[in-house]
Amino acid sequence: MMIVSLLAGTVYAQADPNEPSTYFPLDVGNTWEYEVTFDTDGQPLAPLVFRDSLAADTLINGTRYVVQQRVRVDLSEGFIYAEPLRTELLRFDEAAAHVVRLSEANGEEPYLTPCPFDVDFGASPLECSAGFMFDVALASADVRIGPRDAPTDVIAAATKFYTRDVTDSLVVASGLGLVREVRCGDDGCRKRTLRYARLGSATYGESRVPRLVVKPDSRDGADYFPLEVGHAWEYDPGSVFFPRYRIEIIGDTLVEGRTYFVRRQWTEAASNGGPFTSTGYVRYDEMRGLPVGLDTSNPGEGDFPLSECRLDLPLYTTALTSIQAQCACPAGESCLRSFTFSGTATVLGEDVPSKGFLNVGYGITYAVGFGEVGHAGDPDYQDRLSYARLDGVEYGEAELEYLTGVSSEEATSPIEFEVVVFPNPVADRVTLSITAPTPSQTVIEVFDVLGRRVWYDVRDSRTTAERIVLDTDAWSAGVYLLRVQAEGRTETVALTKR
């Protein structure tokens, strides 16, 4: 609890010796952490931790603003996860003597309160903008910052109270900024209380988020996006509105001299239908440090990024910093990309290095050797990795059936004979993935619709799994039949040449 002690006796108007701007110090690097509690219909809800950071400054039309980022920090998942809530541009308006926020729709508007911070002590009530009357109590006070039951710092500060009615109020303190806010509505009240502040070189209270430690990351960015045939992941969105889904790498193929992995995503049946299946082609782009996908609907457009930030950026052992230059911002948008790193994450029982990237309204976390382990966007969509099969090792428990329709338990048993063809339809190359229980001789034949054989190959395989690339560039457009024989078994697949 924060305790404020007003001076006893009659309060006479007297000049405030503090500069008005000290009541909300806007220096880059300043950080505040607030405990936010809710009381809805008389029922208290679990508190949250909100963190406001002045991440950068910028010039807009010749006027300097600081960039304040607000995130809601969740420490309950075994690693630091932050959901970005908003990014705001703020400055102190000397003429109006209060903080203003730049709004794209309304221009500059008051931030926190429309009342000025240069009011003399004892001036109450005060008529502020928009015709509102505010009661203003101005005095010296003791501000206690830290955990609710054991504050660690007591700061004597000039403190100003702004109260519009019996339900809405806020308190600002010289040198500290906002220390308490109460707002009430028809559905209950929200209270915001300062628990930690880092202002310049001084710190007050105890941070719920560990201090930043910057160090280089010796790992390759590709380690955060593991791509191997046979890898599989299952995700649980944690919502009745979205189904669980599974991603599998079912093969690889060459497209214009580059190797892509064939990535298939499948969802279980949901309230809006399903199941749904989609197939795409992905790879890790070493030059850009990004996972990318192939736009098969517009081949001439090339690859598109699957992540807005590079995966080979320096490692931060904790969370909540901003790097603007390293992350892409879609053309035509005015936005600030940021990212956080938690150092390690507990993923399906394993402690592994991880990187968590933030965006406005979106967050995603990658872990070394696991890939994407969770992301959040819509409040109803907070998915987490619930199962993975990586390099033959299983983590967690699979709950979805494999795409072939057999259960996960059956799928771990040896496959007798399987032929997977991709892509199909085919342009100039087609890849065959052939699996047999033992190494054996394999006969491959392709026939056109008139029964003429256009391809014939016999291979003595030394392994139980083999990938074969057929050059189809010279084939005429149409339908072909691929026949593969091994172990006394025959599989026939229809191919379409574009």
Summary of the structure (lengths in Angstrom):
residues: 498
radius of gyration: 30.2
end to end distance: 70.6
largest distance: 106.2
contacts: 1490
relative contact order: 0.11
helix: 4%
strand: 55%
